Amino acid sequence: MLYQSNTIQVDWIKPGIAKLIFNSPNTINKFDLETVDSLNKAIDSLENKKTLSQLKGLILISQKPTFIVGAYIKQFLSLFNVPKSQLQQ
């Protein structure tokens, strides 16, 4: 296993090909703060020198019938109150 959290798992499926699985414990997958944080950490795990040198492809899948229903906007409202310079980072 290259990475695992409550919402995302990443592992090799064959040499050079990794699979990233969205699998929220809820009935649907959505971009909430936990999933976005997990996605960033999953990408970081793929970008380490040893893994990145072996990676040729990444397959994104969902364990749910719908891939991702969208973002959970209410969780992101506080981010819209920060200065514009922070939003551009």
C-alpha positions as CSV (number, residue, x, y, z in Angstrom):
1,M,0.0,0.0,0.0
2,L,1.5,3.3,-1.0
3,Y,-1.1,5.4,0.9
4,Q,-4.3,4.8,2.9
5,S,-6.7,7.0,4.7
6,N,-10.4,7.0,5.5
7,T,-11.3,8.2,2.0
8,I,-8.5,7.3,-0.4
9,Q,-6.3,4.3,-0.9
10,V,-3.3,4.1,-3.4
11,D,-1.5,1.0,-4.3
12,W,0.4,-0.6,-7.2
13,I,-1.7,-2.8,-9.5
14,K,1.3,-3.8,-11.6
15,P,4.8,-2.5,-12.1
16,G,4.6,1.2,-13.0
17,I,0.8,1.5,-12.7
18,A,-0.8,2.7,-9.5
19,K,-4.5,2.9,-8.6
20,L,-6.0,5.7,-6.5
21,I,-9.4,4.6,-5.1
22,F,-11.9,7.1,-3.7
23,N,-13.8,5.3,-1.1
24,S,-15.5,7.5,1.5
25,P,-17.0,5.7,4.6
26,N,-20.2,7.6,3.7
27,T,-22.7,6.5,1.0
28,I,-21.2,8.9,-1.6
29,N,-17.8,10.3,-2.4
30,K,-17.5,14.0,-2.2
31,F,-14.7,16.6,-2.0
32,D,-14.9,17.5,1.7
33,L,-11.9,18.8,3.7
34,E,-10.9,15.3,4.7
35,T,-10.9,14.0,1.1
36,V,-9.0,17.0,-0.2
37,D,-6.4,16.6,2.6
38,S,-6.1,12.9,1.8
39,L,-5.8,13.5,-1.9
40,N,-2.9,15.9,-1.2
41,K,-1.2,13.3,1.0
42,A,-1.8,10.6,-1.6
43,I,-0.2,12.8,-4.3
44,D,2.7,13.5,-1.9
45,S,3.3,9.8,-1.4
46,L,3.4,9.3,-5.2
47,E,5.8,12.2,-5.7
48,N,8.5,10.8,-3.4
49,K,11.7,10.1,-5.4
50,K,11.5,6.3,-5.2
51,T,7.9,6.0,-6.2
52,L,7.9,8.8,-8.8
53,S,10.8,7.2,-10.7
54,Q,8.7,4.0,-11.0
55,L,5.4,5.6,-11.8
56,K,4.2,5.5,-15.5
57,G,0.5,5.8,-15.0
58,L,-2.2,6.4,-12.4
59,I,-5.8,5.1,-12.6
60,L,-8.4,6.9,-10.6
61,I,-11.5,4.9,-9.6
62,S,-14.4,5.0,-7.1
63,Q,-15.8,2.2,-5.0
64,K,-19.2,4.0,-5.2
65,P,-21.6,3.9,-8.1
66,T,-21.0,7.7,-8.7
67,F,-17.4,8.7,-9.0
68,I,-17.6,12.0,-7.0
69,V,-20.8,14.0,-6.5
70,G,-19.0,17.3,-6.0
71,A,-17.7,19.5,-3.2
72,Y,-19.1,19.9,0.2
73,I,-19.2,23.7,-0.1
74,K,-20.2,24.4,3.5
75,Q,-16.9,23.1,4.7
76,F,-15.0,25.5,2.4
77,L,-16.9,28.7,3.3
78,S,-14.3,29.9,5.8
79,L,-11.6,29.8,3.0
80,F,-13.5,32.5,1.1
81,N,-12.9,35.0,3.9
82,V,-9.1,35.0,3.7
83,P,-7.2,37.7,1.8
84,K,-6.9,37.3,-1.9
85,S,-3.1,36.8,-1.7
86,Q,-3.7,33.6,0.4
87,L,-6.3,32.3,-2.1
88,Q,-3.7,32.5,-4.9
89,Q,-1.2,30.2,-3.1
